[in-house]
Amino acid sequence: MANQGAKKRKEENARHMEKLRRLIIACNVIYFVVRMIIFHSTFTWKHWVGLVLTSVAYAIPYQQLSAMAKPTYTDDGELIDGGFDMSTGGICGYLHDVIYITSFVQVMSILSEKFWYTYLVIPAFGAYQSFGFIKGFLPQGSEGDTEDEKTRKKREKMEKKTSRGKFVKTRTR
């Protein structure tokens, strides 16, 4: 009973990775059947490049997620850790986003090649996150100059209130 959480996480991760694998296979099959077989007359070398690009964009995040979801065992085969929780944010969430964006781009590029521009969302979001990180290191302007009269009075009133001692009422008999 001690490793119930680890066993449950291991099963959840296995189910989750299977869902991602099915999504990737389904998108590739749809793209292959529709684009390469049905619309074969308009299939060019650019579509081969797109297929390779999406395959790489699937493979790298999937391998990283698979390594994160891998359970840890002791030397005698006992389960220690069920793997990383796939429902958390951070890098795990970003890897999921890359897979979902890739599946969207791959399937929708059957309709129009302009959907490839959706891939620009990934570096744009990375730049946005990097800017927020870098902004924390930049010097800030003086904050005292931006305080208006009303805010200053409110702050002074709160300071006065906190500087006063607390009176404890006692009941006299």
Residue, then its C-alpha position, 0 to 999 in steps of 0.5 A: m500500500a505504500n506505493q499506491g500513488a506511484k502505481k496510480r501515476k504510472e498507470e495515468n502516465a501510460r494512458h496519457m502517453e498512449k493518447l498522445r501516440r494515438l493522436i500523432i498516428a491519427c494526424n499522420v494517417i489523415y495527412f498521408v491518406v488525404r494529402m498524398i493519396i487523394f490530392h496526389s496531383t498537387f503533392t510537391w516537394k514542399h509537402w515532403v518537407g512539411l511531413v518531415l518537419t511535423s515528424v520531427a516536431y512530434a518526435i522530439p517533444y514525445q521523446q522528452l515526455s516519454a522520458m519524463a513519464k518513465p517510472t523508476y524502479t529499485d534493483d530488485g524491481e520494486l516501483i519507487d516513482g511512477g514518473f513525472d505528473m503529466s498534468t502539471g504546467g511548466i516544460c511539460g505543458y509547453l511540450h504538450d502545446v508543441i504536439y497539439i499545435t503540430s497536429f493542428v498545423q498538419v491536419m489543417s495544412i491539408l486545406s490551406e498551406k497558410f496554416w503553416y504560419t501557425y507555427l510562428v506561435i511557438p517562437a512568439f510565445g518563447a520570445y514573450q516568456s523570455f522578455g518577461f524573464i529578462k525584464g526582471f533583471l532590468p533596473q526599475g525606475s524610482e517608484g516613489d515619484t509615481e505615487d499620487e496624493k491620494t495613495r500617499k495619504k492612504r499609505e500614511k494613514m495605514e502606517k499611523k494605524t499600524s504604529r499605534g499599539k493594540f489595546v486589549k479590553t479587559r472586563t472588570r468585575 
